[in-house]
Amino acid sequence: MAESERATTRESYAFACLSCGYSWEQRFEVELRTGPEGERLVRYLVGGRPVPSPLTHPSCPNCGGHRVRVLPAGTVDAVRRGPGSGAP
């Protein structure tokens, strides 16, 4: 990827706060590009606005806690549907 080239992908994650029990899912646009010295640059966006990486230091929007577990997308919805709902 040349310095001026950019690639954008979408990633979704589920989160569970181990402090207050709040759980949520979030979709991110991930912008990948190559910096001036060939380094790989990654930028996460939500609604077009840059946000910190959800993988390095997530924080709970409910309590502000940082004891947050990152899970595969769909995990929160599957738990909310519960057993017997036909969810995988």
C-alpha positions in Angstrom: 0.0 0.0 0.0 1.6 3.3 -1.0 1.7 6.2 1.4 -1.3 8.0 -0.2 -3.4 4.8 -0.3 -6.1 4.0 2.2 -8.3 1.1 2.8 -11.3 1.2 5.0 -13.0 -1.9 6.5 -15.7 -2.4 9.1 -15.4 -4.4 12.3 -17.9 -5.1 15.0 -17.2 -6.1 18.6 -19.2 -7.0 21.7 -18.2 -5.7 25.1 -19.0 -6.7 28.6 -18.0 -4.6 31.6 -16.8 -6.7 34.5 -17.3 -3.8 36.9 -21.0 -3.0 36.4 -22.3 -5.8 34.2 -23.3 -3.5 31.3 -22.9 -5.1 27.8 -23.0 -3.5 24.4 -22.0 -3.9 20.7 -20.3 -1.4 18.5 -19.4 -1.2 14.9 -16.2 0.6 13.8 -14.8 1.8 10.5 -11.2 0.9 10.5 -8.9 3.0 8.3 -5.7 1.4 7.3 -2.9 3.3 5.6 0.9 3.4 5.3 2.8 6.3 6.9 5.6 8.3 5.5 8.2 5.9 6.6 6.4 2.7 5.6 4.8 2.1 9.0 1.2 0.8 9.2 -1.3 3.3 10.6 -4.7 2.2 11.9 -7.4 4.6 12.9 -10.8 3.6 14.3 -13.9 5.7 13.6 -17.5 5.7 14.9 -19.9 7.9 13.0 -17.0 9.4 11.1 -15.2 10.5 14.3 -11.9 9.1 15.4 -12.1 7.0 18.6 -9.4 5.1 20.6 -8.9 1.5 19.6 -11.5 -0.7 21.2 -8.9 -3.4 21.6 -6.2 -1.7 23.6 -8.0 0.1 26.4 -11.8 -0.1 26.2 -13.9 1.8 28.7 -17.5 1.2 29.7 -19.9 3.9 28.6 -22.1 3.1 31.6 -19.7 3.4 34.5 -16.4 4.5 32.9 -14.7 1.4 34.1 -11.8 -0.2 32.3 -12.4 -3.8 33.3 -14.0 -4.6 29.9 -14.0 -7.9 28.1 -13.9 -7.7 24.3 -16.0 -10.5 22.7 -16.9 -11.6 19.1 -19.7 -9.5 17.5 -23.1 -11.0 18.1 -22.3 -12.4 21.6 -24.3 -9.8 23.5 -27.4 -10.3 21.3 -27.1 -14.1 21.6 -27.0 -13.9 25.4 -30.0 -11.5 25.4 -32.0 -13.9 23.3 -31.3 -16.6 25.8 -31.5 -20.4 25.6 -34.2 -22.0 23.5 -34.4 -18.9 21.2 -32.9 -20.8 18.3 -29.7 -18.7 18.5 -26.5 -20.5 17.6 
